[in-house]
Amino acid sequence: MKIAIVDDSKTEQERLAAFLEAWARENSITLSADTYGSGESFTAALQTHKYDVIFMDIMMDGQNGIETAKQLRKISLETLLVFITSSPEFMAQAFPCHAFDYVMKPYTQDRIMQVLDEAKRALGKPGDVIEIAGERFLPTDILYVYSDSNYCEFYTKHGRSRLRLSFIELARNLEAYPAFKVVSRGAAVNFDNTSHIDGLDCIMINGDRVPVSRRRIKEVEQAFLDRQFSKLLSEGK
């Protein structure tokens, strides 16, 4: 697991790094952590470095955590972002950055380990793949799929793929994955990558809107709520 710590306090960097190392030892996981003392230095590193999880302090001199997170999201949607803050007042500003979690200062080792446990589950295992029409996808990567005649357009966190198969065949492939839901005659979404439902649209974590059939909207809303509840239950185990 590759982690970045973005904090302008050397003391906080070292304290958090120690907690990360303790968790890695306890879980027998190989973990590497890079530290950055400013939002600017981290933003520059994004050109050549990719991380699974980022712990980012919101209050930093110069480019603060919110501004830095906006730069991150221009490059990567899939990275799990954990904001560290001493005040909840910034959470509203942080919402558009699609944070995975918020950690309040002063935090404990148990709190950091809880976040890492949840991140490990969210990142999934390498073997958790969907094979469709000869192509392999991580379920967590798929945002939504549209039907286009005899093809299906897959919109993922990394781009777009076009595969030759019918939407009916696609729906059969996705039945085994509870996160996916057919929301109209030619569209399916991944509820785990859905921010919320607005009117007749599913709003994805990247801001895209996927129209929902008017006759299915109540069913889709309930299925979305059921999925969120199911995730909360599994995370609480």
Backbone as CSV, one residue per row, in Angstrom:
resi,resn,N_x,N_y,N_z,CA_x,CA_y,CA_z,C_x,C_y,C_z
1,MET,0.845,-1.189,0.000,0.000,0.000,0.000,0.883,1.244,0.000
2,LYS,0.620,2.146,-0.939,1.409,3.377,-1.040,0.606,4.540,-0.448
3,ILE,1.227,5.226,0.502,0.539,6.287,1.239,1.357,7.577,1.189
4,ALA,0.654,8.691,1.125,1.298,10.003,1.216,0.756,10.729,2.445
5,ILE,1.656,11.381,3.164,1.287,12.232,4.295,1.606,13.665,3.893
6,VAL,0.592,14.512,3.876,0.783,15.912,3.485,0.446,16.781,4.693
7,ASP,1.479,17.304,5.339,1.289,18.079,6.568,2.511,18.967,6.754
8,ASP,2.302,20.231,7.089,3.441,21.143,7.228,4.079,21.070,8.621
9,SER,3.615,20.126,9.445,4.221,19.918,10.764,5.052,18.641,10.738
10,LYS,6.348,18.766,10.954,7.228,17.601,10.977,6.830,16.642,12.092
11,THR,6.429,17.187,13.228,6.008,16.356,14.351,4.800,15.505,13.993
12,GLU,3.819,16.117,13.324,2.622,15.386,12.909,2.955,14.325,11.862
13,GLN,3.867,14.656,10.954,4.305,13.681,9.949,4.868,12.430,10.625
14,GLU,5.768,12.643,11.577,6.446,11.528,12.235,5.469,10.713,13.080
15,ARG,4.556,11.394,13.752,3.576,10.700,14.591,2.661,9.823,13.739
16,LEU,2.150,10.368,12.651,1.269,9.607,11.778,2.015,8.452,11.118
17,ALA,3.240,8.699,10.678,4.045,7.646,10.050,4.253,6.469,11.009
18,ALA,4.454,6.766,12.291,4.640,5.705,13.292,3.368,4.864,13.424
19,PHE,2.204,5.515,13.385,0.938,4.787,13.464,0.750,3.899,12.226
20,LEU,1.136,4.418,11.063,1.008,3.640,9.826,1.891,2.396,9.875
21,GLU,3.106,2.575,10.352,4.038,1.451,10.443,3.524,0.393,11.421
22,ALA,2.934,0.825,12.530,2.390,-0.111,13.519,1.249,-0.927,12.916
23,TRP,0.388,-0.259,12.161,-0.719,-0.966,11.502,-0.214,-1.966,10.479
24,ALA,0.796,-1.563,9.690,1.357,-2.456,8.669,1.955,-3.704,9.305
25,ARG,2.673,-3.525,10.416,3.258,-4.683,11.106,2.167,-5.604,11.634
26,GLU,1.145,-5.018,12.219,0.064,-5.807,12.820,-0.707,-6.602,11.773
27,ASN,-0.792,-6.059,10.553,-1.565,-6.699,9.496,-0.700,-7.410,8.457
28,SER,0.625,-7.430,8.698,1.569,-8.079,7.768,1.399,-7.547,6.351
29,ILE,1.345,-6.224,6.233,1.167,-5.565,4.943,2.391,-4.718,4.634
30,THR,2.834,-4.807,3.388,3.934,-3.951,2.944,3.394,-2.553,2.682
31,LEU,3.944,-1.584,3.375,3.446,-0.216,3.276,4.614,0.740,3.115
32,SER,4.464,1.688,2.209,5.460,2.752,2.058,4.759,4.086,2.213
33,ALA,5.399,5.004,2.925,4.789,6.314,3.175,5.759,7.428,2.811
34,ASP,5.338,8.304,1.905,6.106,9.491,1.548,5.520,10.684,2.290
35,THR,6.364,11.582,2.731,5.892,12.753,3.458,6.162,14.027,2.666
36,TYR,5.217,14.958,2.750,5.337,16.241,2.052,4.999,17.352,3.038
37,GLY,5.833,18.376,3.072,5.662,19.460,4.016,4.809,20.602,3.517
38,SER,4.297,20.496,2.285,3.453,21.568,1.755,2.564,21.011,0.653
39,GLY,1.470,21.722,0.400,0.591,21.339,-0.697,1.277,21.475,-2.030
40,GLU,2.136,22.482,-2.151,2.838,22.713,-3.414,3.775,21.560,-3.764
41,SER,4.521,21.068,-2.776,5.471,19.979,-3.044,4.735,18.684,-3.390
42,PHE,3.590,18.462,-2.736,2.811,17.271,-3.050,2.218,17.364,-4.453
43,THR,1.674,18.517,-4.812,1.094,18.706,-6.142,2.133,18.447,-7.220
44,ALA,3.349,18.929,-7.010,4.425,18.700,-7.985,4.744,17.207,-8.101
45,ALA,4.706,16.497,-6.968,5.031,15.071,-6.971,3.980,14.241,-7.700
46,LEU,2.755,14.744,-7.805,1.685,13.993,-8.457,1.961,13.731,-9.932
47,GLN,2.871,14.481,-10.506,3.200,14.267,-11.915,3.905,12.936,-12.127
48,THR,4.563,12.434,-11.093,5.341,11.200,-11.235,5.008,10.137,-10.185
49,HIS,4.195,10.472,-9.187,3.889,9.534,-8.107,2.384,9.275,-8.033
50,LYS,2.050,8.028,-7.705,0.647,7.635,-7.537,0.487,6.953,-6.179
51,TYR,-0.592,7.287,-5.467,-0.785,6.759,-4.117,-2.157,6.091,-3.985
52,ASP,-2.215,5.115,-3.067,-3.487,4.466,-2.753,-4.289,5.297,-1.764
53,VAL,-3.604,5.832,-0.761,-4.256,6.618,0.300,-3.429,7.862,0.585
54,ILE,-4.122,8.974,0.794,-3.441,10.225,1.128,-4.053,10.794,2.403
55,PHE,-3.207,11.053,3.394,-3.615,11.751,4.607,-3.194,13.210,4.439
56,MET,-4.173,14.109,4.431,-3.862,15.508,4.129,-4.404,16.459,5.193
57,ASP,-3.522,17.235,5.763,-3.924,18.271,6.702,-4.623,19.384,5.928
58,ILE,-5.716,19.889,6.463,-6.434,20.969,5.770,-5.743,22.312,5.988
59,MET,-5.355,22.595,7.230,-4.762,23.891,7.537,-3.249,23.851,7.357
60,MET,-2.789,24.308,6.200,-1.349,24.392,5.920,-1.036,25.782,5.388
61,ASP,0.169,26.253,5.660,0.603,27.522,5.088,0.712,27.375,3.574
62,GLY,0.495,28.479,2.875,0.568,28.417,1.420,-0.670,27.744,0.861
63,GLN,-0.482,26.766,0.002,-1.599,26.031,-0.602,-2.205,25.099,0.442
64,ASN,-3.422,25.391,0.884,-4.008,24.587,1.947,-4.504,23.233,1.423
65,GLY,-5.043,22.416,2.347,-5.450,21.071,1.977,-6.584,21.009,0.975
66,ILE,-7.541,21.933,1.069,-8.663,21.959,0.129,-8.161,22.259,-1.277
67,GLU,-7.329,23.263,-1.398,-6.779,23.624,-2.706,-5.942,22.486,-3.277
68,THR,-5.162,21.842,-2.413,-4.319,20.737,-2.853,-5.161,19.553,-3.307
69,ALA,-6.234,19.274,-2.574,-7.119,18.165,-2.937,-7.783,18.403,-4.294
70,LYS,-8.121,19.630,-4.601,-8.716,19.952,-5.906,-7.731,19.643,-7.030
71,GLN,-6.448,19.915,-6.786,-5.417,19.583,-7.769,-5.295,18.064,-7.910
72,LEU,-5.379,17.364,-6.784,-5.328,15.902,-6.814,-6.448,15.336,-7.663
73,ARG,-7.664,15.834,-7.476,-8.810,15.281,-8.184,-8.781,15.559,-9.687
74,LYS,-8.002,16.518,-10.123,-7.826,16.744,-11.557,-6.999,15.624,-12.182
75,ILE,-6.205,14.954,-11.348,-5.311,13.900,-11.817,-5.827,12.515,-11.483
76,SER,-6.403,12.361,-10.297,-6.832,11.042,-9.834,-8.157,11.116,-9.093
77,LEU,-9.112,10.267,-9.535,-10.394,10.164,-8.834,-10.411,9.000,-7.864
78,GLU,-9.541,7.994,-8.128,-9.634,6.762,-7.348,-8.849,6.789,-6.044
79,THR,-7.884,7.698,-5.893,-7.093,7.752,-4.668,-7.979,8.051,-3.455
80,LEU,-7.796,7.298,-2.389,-8.575,7.533,-1.167,-7.964,8.713,-0.413
81,LEU,-8.776,9.722,-0.184,-8.311,10.957,0.438,-8.865,11.066,1.851
82,VAL,-7.977,11.184,2.829,-8.367,11.322,4.225,-7.926,12.703,4.704
83,PHE,-8.887,13.551,5.012,-8.562,14.882,5.516,-8.303,14.821,7.021
84,ILE,-7.291,15.547,7.450,-6.996,15.700,8.873,-7.243,17.164,9.236
85,THR,-8.056,17.396,10.248,-8.411,18.768,10.581,-8.618,18.937,12.082
86,SER,-8.407,20.133,12.546,-8.638,20.441,13.959,-10.009,21.068,14.181
87,SER,-10.752,21.295,13.093,-12.072,21.915,13.203,-13.006,21.357,12.140
88,PRO,-14.254,21.032,12.501,-15.212,20.492,11.525,-15.744,21.546,10.564
89,GLU,-15.427,22.804,10.769,-16.004,23.872,9.950,-15.582,23.794,8.487
90,PHE,-14.498,23.077,8.200,-14.008,23.003,6.825,-14.611,21.839,6.042
91,MET,-15.421,21.006,6.689,-15.944,19.816,6.020,-16.827,20.155,4.827
92,ALA,-17.603,21.231,4.930,-18.464,21.630,3.814,-17.627,21.995,2.595
93,GLN,-16.515,22.706,2.812,-15.623,23.066,1.713,-14.952,21.825,1.128
94,ALA,-14.724,20.824,1.988,-14.014,19.623,1.548,-14.915,18.647,0.800
95,PHE,-16.241,18.789,0.935,-17.173,17.826,0.351,-16.963,17.602,-1.147
96,PRO,-16.783,18.640,-1.980,-16.605,18.413,-3.417,-15.329,17.643,-3.759
97,CYS,-14.420,17.516,-2.807,-13.160,16.798,-3.072,-13.313,15.291,-2.887
98,HIS,-14.522,14.851,-2.509,-14.835,13.417,-2.364,-13.859,12.728,-1.415
99,ALA,-13.841,13.216,-0.183,-12.958,12.614,0.820,-13.478,11.245,1.239
100,PHE,-12.569,10.351,1.508,-12.911,9.013,1.998,-13.257,9.058,3.482
101,ASP,-12.574,9.931,4.224,-12.823,10.036,5.662,-12.268,11.358,6.171
102,TYR,-12.682,11.723,7.385,-12.185,12.914,8.060,-11.669,12.481,9.432
103,VAL,-10.480,12.904,9.771,-9.885,12.577,11.069,-9.680,13.878,11.840
104,MET,-10.272,13.935,13.019,-10.155,15.134,13.835,-8.915,15.060,14.724
105,LYS,-8.202,16.172,14.818,-7.076,16.286,15.747,-7.602,16.643,17.134
106,PRO,-7.004,16.148,18.185,-5.891,15.190,18.194,-6.427,13.768,18.000
107,TYR,-5.827,13.014,17.100,-6.311,11.666,16.811,-5.480,10.632,17.559
108,THR,-6.029,9.444,17.677,-5.357,8.351,18.380,-4.860,7.312,17.372
109,GLN,-4.026,6.418,17.829,-3.561,5.333,16.972,-4.731,4.445,16.557
110,ASP,-5.667,4.208,17.471,-6.835,3.381,17.145,-7.651,4.006,16.017
111,ARG,-7.786,5.328,16.023,-8.565,6.005,14.968,-7.875,5.837,13.621
112,ILE,-6.578,5.987,13.579,-5.844,5.833,12.320,-5.932,4.389,11.832
113,MET,-5.838,3.445,12.751,-5.934,2.033,12.364,-7.323,1.713,11.818
114,GLN,-8.358,2.347,12.378,-9.714,2.156,11.867,-9.811,2.644,10.419
115,VAL,-9.252,3.806,10.153,-9.264,4.355,8.794,-8.532,3.422,7.837
116,LEU,-7.384,2.916,8.262,-6.601,2.028,7.404,-7.321,0.709,7.151
117,ASP,-8.009,0.195,8.145,-8.795,-1.029,7.954,-9.876,-0.812,6.893
118,GLU,-10.553,0.331,6.975,-11.605,0.646,6.010,-11.021,0.889,4.620
119,ALA,-9.859,1.535,4.564,-9.201,1.777,3.281,-8.798,0.462,2.624
120,LYS,-8.299,-0.466,3.428,-7.898,-1.771,2.902,-9.085,-2.476,2.263
121,ARG,-10.257,-2.428,2.928,-11.455,-3.043,2.361,-11.884,-2.324,1.079
122,ALA,-11.805,-0.991,1.088,-12.241,-0.215,-0.076,-11.352,-0.453,-1.288
123,LEU,-10.058,-0.619,-1.045,-9.132,-0.846,-2.151,-9.329,-2.225,-2.759
124,GLY,-9.828,-3.176,-1.952,-10.121,-4.505,-2.464,-8.886,-5.335,-2.691
125,LYS,-9.142,-6.544,-3.169,-8.060,-7.477,-3.468,-7.803,-7.500,-4.964
126,PRO,-6.538,-7.767,-5.387,-6.227,-7.822,-6.805,-7.095,-8.814,-7.568
127,GLY,-7.554,-9.866,-6.915,-8.335,-10.883,-7.606,-9.791,-10.519,-7.802
128,ASP,-10.243,-9.429,-7.173,-11.642,-9.024,-7.285,-11.869,-8.303,-8.604
129,VAL,-12.088,-9.068,-9.661,-12.255,-8.480,-10.982,-13.531,-8.988,-11.630
130,ILE,-14.049,-8.182,-12.548,-15.162,-8.587,-13.395,-14.591,-8.854,-14.781
131,GLU,-14.910,-10.000,-15.341,-14.479,-10.288,-16.708,-15.686,-10.196,-17.618
132,ILE,-15.643,-9.261,-18.556,-16.751,-9.017,-19.475,-16.213,-8.954,-20.890
133,ALA,-16.758,-9.809,-21.742,-16.373,-9.832,-23.162,-14.857,-9.883,-23.327
134,GLY,-14.202,-10.663,-22.479,-12.757,-10.834,-22.594,-11.935,-9.752,-21.931
135,GLU,-12.589,-8.710,-21.407,-11.882,-7.631,-20.722,-12.070,-7.787,-19.212
136,ARG,-11.058,-7.376,-18.458,-11.105,-7.483,-16.997,-11.164,-6.095,-16.372
137,PHE,-12.092,-5.915,-15.430,-12.258,-4.641,-14.742,-12.266,-4.873,-13.236
138,LEU,-11.689,-3.936,-12.490,-11.919,-3.908,-11.048,-13.297,-3.300,-10.819
139,PRO,-14.163,-3.965,-10.057,-15.493,-3.384,-9.808,-15.420,-1.962,-9.260
140,THR,-14.416,-1.702,-8.424,-14.299,-0.365,-7.824,-13.932,0.711,-8.845
141,ASP,-13.443,0.292,-10.030,-13.035,1.264,-11.047,-14.196,1.738,-11.915
142,ILE,-15.228,0.905,-12.056,-16.324,1.234,-12.967,-17.242,2.278,-12.343
143,LEU,-17.513,3.340,-13.096,-18.450,4.370,-12.655,-19.859,4.041,-13.153
144,TYR,-19.997,3.923,-14.484,-21.298,3.606,-15.072,-21.090,3.070,-16.484
145,VAL,-22.155,2.508,-17.047,-22.089,1.917,-18.385,-23.316,2.346,-19.172
146,TYR,-23.093,2.707,-20.447,-24.179,3.053,-21.353,-24.242,2.052,-22.505
147,SER,-25.435,1.762,-22.956,-25.628,0.928,-24.138,-25.535,1.792,-25.387
148,ASP,-24.878,1.263,-26.408,-24.772,1.965,-27.693,-24.894,0.941,-28.807
149,SER,-26.131,0.682,-29.235,-26.406,-0.318,-30.264,-25.911,-1.691,-29.795
150,ASN,-24.987,-2.298,-30.513,-24.455,-3.609,-30.129,-23.206,-3.487,-29.261
151,TYR,-22.961,-2.323,-28.740,-21.783,-2.072,-27.906,-22.216,-1.526,-26.546
152,CYS,-21.275,-1.588,-25.598,-21.462,-0.947,-24.301,-20.253,-0.066,-24.015
153,GLU,-20.520,1.152,-23.571,-19.467,2.105,-23.232,-19.266,2.076,-21.722
154,PHE,-18.053,1.683,-21.296,-17.712,1.633,-19.883,-16.983,2.918,-19.500
155,TYR,-17.537,3.658,-18.569,-16.893,4.860,-18.052,-16.267,4.494,-16.705
156,THR,-14.944,4.569,-16.633,-14.222,4.166,-15.435,-13.439,5.344,-14.870
157,LYS,-12.796,5.116,-13.744,-11.978,6.158,-13.123,-10.750,6.484,-13.958
158,HIS,-10.431,5.603,-14.899,-9.218,5.793,-15.696,-9.504,6.189,-17.145
159,GLY,-10.767,6.242,-17.520,-11.080,6.582,-18.903,-12.328,5.848,-19.380
160,ARG,-12.341,5.523,-20.668,-13.530,4.914,-21.255,-13.143,3.717,-22.103
161,SER,-13.961,2.656,-22.051,-13.734,1.464,-22.863,-15.022,1.126,-23.605
162,ARG,-14.871,0.650,-24.826,-16.020,0.294,-25.663,-15.913,-1.186,-26.017
163,LEU,-16.919,-1.964,-25.590,-16.894,-3.408,-25.829,-18.114,-3.822,-26.632
164,ARG,-17.890,-4.827,-27.487,-18.993,-5.331,-28.298,-19.781,-6.383,-27.511
165,LEU,-20.894,-6.000,-26.960,-21.827,-6.904,-26.298,-23.139,-6.175,-26.079
166,SER,-24.221,-6.937,-25.931,-25.519,-6.322,-25.740,-25.675,-5.888,-24.283
167,PHE,-26.563,-4.932,-24.067,-26.796,-4.464,-22.712,-27.424,-5.568,-21.865
168,ILE,-28.235,-6.426,-22.480,-28.843,-7.550,-21.753,-27.758,-8.484,-21.239
169,GLU,-26.753,-8.759,-22.082,-25.636,-9.609,-21.664,-24.847,-8.943,-20.540
170,LEU,-24.650,-7.635,-20.658,-23.935,-6.903,-19.620,-24.673,-7.001,-18.284
171,ALA,-25.993,-6.794,-18.304,-26.788,-6.836,-17.081,-26.654,-8.193,-16.400
172,ARG,-26.596,-9.267,-17.192,-26.416,-10.603,-16.612,-25.065,-10.715,-15.918
173,ASN,-24.027,-10.125,-16.512,-22.685,-10.150,-15.933,-22.636,-9.408,-14.601
174,LEU,-23.426,-8.339,-14.488,-23.355,-7.484,-13.305,-24.258,-7.942,-12.165
175,GLU,-25.120,-8.923,-12.439,-26.068,-9.373,-11.429,-25.393,-9.866,-10.145
176,ALA,-24.179,-10.411,-10.293,-23.476,-10.973,-9.130,-22.854,-9.896,-8.243
177,TYR,-22.913,-8.634,-8.669,-22.259,-7.559,-7.935,-23.315,-6.587,-7.404
178,PRO,-23.575,-6.613,-6.090,-24.674,-5.814,-5.523,-24.505,-4.306,-5.658
179,ALA,-23.317,-3.834,-5.983,-23.118,-2.391,-6.113,-23.715,-1.845,-7.407
180,PHE,-23.969,-2.722,-8.389,-24.424,-2.262,-9.696,-25.942,-2.338,-9.820
181,LYS,-26.490,-1.345,-10.513,-27.931,-1.282,-10.698,-28.253,-0.725,-12.081
182,VAL,-29.143,-1.413,-12.800,-29.650,-0.892,-14.069,-30.654,0.204,-13.736
183,VAL,-30.390,1.426,-14.202,-31.228,2.567,-13.821,-32.137,3.036,-14.948
184,SER,-31.886,2.532,-16.147,-32.759,2.834,-17.274,-32.561,1.724,-18.309
185,ARG,-33.253,1.821,-19.408,-33.204,0.747,-20.406,-31.792,0.517,-20.937
186,GLY,-30.952,1.523,-20.933,-29.614,1.372,-21.486,-28.508,1.926,-20.624
187,ALA,-28.711,1.941,-19.295,-27.668,2.485,-18.416,-27.636,1.735,-17.096
188,ALA,-26.417,1.501,-16.599,-26.203,0.883,-15.292,-25.160,1.694,-14.554
189,VAL,-25.322,1.824,-13.249,-24.374,2.608,-12.446,-23.817,1.752,-11.320
190,ASN,-22.661,2.162,-10.840,-22.040,1.555,-9.661,-22.386,2.437,-8.469
191,PHE,-23.256,1.950,-7.587,-23.669,2.752,-6.438,-22.501,3.095,-5.525
192,ASP,-21.447,2.271,-5.535,-20.288,2.569,-4.687,-19.514,3.769,-5.209
193,ASN,-19.762,4.146,-6.466,-19.130,5.337,-7.042,-20.172,6.414,-7.361
194,THR,-21.312,6.322,-6.672,-22.378,7.305,-6.830,-22.394,8.214,-5.609
195,SER,-22.348,9.514,-5.847,-22.361,10.481,-4.747,-23.764,10.591,-4.137
196,HIS,-24.773,10.803,-4.989,-26.148,10.938,-4.520,-27.075,10.905,-5.718
197,ILE,-28.364,10.940,-5.442,-29.371,10.991,-6.502,-30.051,12.355,-6.444
198,ASP,-30.067,13.016,-7.586,-30.627,14.366,-7.681,-31.739,14.349,-8.719
199,GLY,-32.990,14.386,-8.255,-34.104,14.337,-9.198,-34.138,13.014,-9.935
200,LEU,-33.951,13.066,-11.244,-33.940,11.861,-12.072,-32.532,11.524,-12.549
201,ASP,-31.524,11.965,-11.810,-30.141,11.692,-12.188,-29.374,11.059,-11.037
202,CYS,-28.532,10.074,-11.357,-27.514,9.598,-10.414,-26.290,10.471,-10.611
203,ILE,-25.799,11.073,-9.552,-24.622,11.927,-9.627,-23.412,11.086,-9.218
204,MET,-22.480,10.909,-10.148,-21.322,10.078,-9.885,-20.250,10.878,-9.143
205,ILE,-19.245,10.174,-8.598,-18.225,10.853,-7.799,-17.377,11.815,-8.622
206,ASN,-17.387,11.665,-9.951,-16.638,12.597,-10.797,-17.511,13.740,-11.302
207,GLY,-18.775,13.780,-10.838,-19.685,14.851,-11.238,-20.572,14.523,-12.419
208,ASP,-20.321,13.417,-13.132,-21.165,13.035,-14.264,-22.574,12.700,-13.780
209,ARG,-23.549,12.949,-14.649,-24.950,12.667,-14.334,-25.441,11.541,-15.231
210,VAL,-26.046,10.526,-14.637,-26.598,9.404,-15.394,-28.106,9.423,-15.209
211,PRO,-28.866,9.645,-16.295,-30.334,9.737,-16.174,-30.956,8.419,-15.714
212,VAL,-31.963,8.547,-14.856,-32.718,7.399,-14.356,-34.094,7.417,-14.996
213,SER,-34.563,6.258,-15.403,-35.912,6.146,-15.955,-36.927,6.615,-14.923
214,ARG,-37.879,7.436,-15.364,-38.881,7.977,-14.434,-39.649,6.856,-13.731
215,ARG,-39.960,5.783,-14.451,-40.737,4.704,-13.836,-39.900,3.873,-12.867
216,ARG,-38.576,4.039,-12.910,-37.706,3.271,-12.019,-37.143,4.089,-10.862
217,ILE,-37.445,5.371,-10.807,-36.749,6.240,-9.869,-36.936,5.792,-8.416
218,LYS,-38.152,5.414,-8.018,-38.376,4.983,-6.631,-37.574,3.719,-6.324
219,GLU,-37.571,2.788,-7.271,-36.816,1.546,-7.110,-35.322,1.822,-6.992
220,VAL,-34.823,2.744,-7.829,-33.396,3.081,-7.820,-33.026,3.792,-6.522
221,GLU,-33.860,4.725,-6.082,-33.591,5.434,-4.823,-33.506,4.450,-3.656
222,GLN,-34.440,3.493,-3.609,-34.443,2.523,-2.520,-33.221,1.617,-2.597
223,ALA,-32.862,1.200,-3.825,-31.695,0.334,-3.994,-30.413,1.053,-3.583
224,PHE,-30.339,2.362,-3.868,-29.168,3.152,-3.481,-29.067,3.231,-1.960
225,LEU,-30.194,3.495,-1.298,-30.202,3.561,0.166,-29.852,2.203,0.772
226,ASP,-30.376,1.137,0.187,-30.071,-0.209,0.682,-28.589,-0.508,0.575
227,ARG,-27.984,-0.073,-0.530,-26.549,-0.310,-0.723,-25.727,0.468,0.300
228,GLN,-26.088,1.700,0.554,-25.358,2.500,1.544,-25.481,1.881,2.936
229,PHE,-26.671,1.400,3.263,-26.895,0.777,4.565,-26.091,-0.514,4.688
230,SER,-26.064,-1.290,3.603,-25.313,-2.545,3.593,-23.820,-2.294,3.817
231,LYS,-23.295,-1.247,3.184,-21.877,-0.907,3.347,-21.583,-0.492,4.778
232,LEU,-22.485,0.284,5.382,-22.275,0.713,6.764,-22.253,-0.490,7.702
233,LEU,-23.139,-1.452,7.453,-23.166,-2.644,8.279,-21.890,-3.451,8.156
234,SER,-21.394,-3.604,6.910,-20.184,-4.408,6.700,-18.971,-3.718,7.283
235,GLU,-18.933,-2.384,7.223,-17.799,-1.653,7.782,-17.813,-1.679,9.303
236,GLY,-19.001,-1.885,9.888,-19.107,-1.909,11.329,-18.765,-3.249,11.942
237,LYS,-18.572,-4.268,11.097,-18.273,-5.611,11.612,-16.835,-5.706,12.103
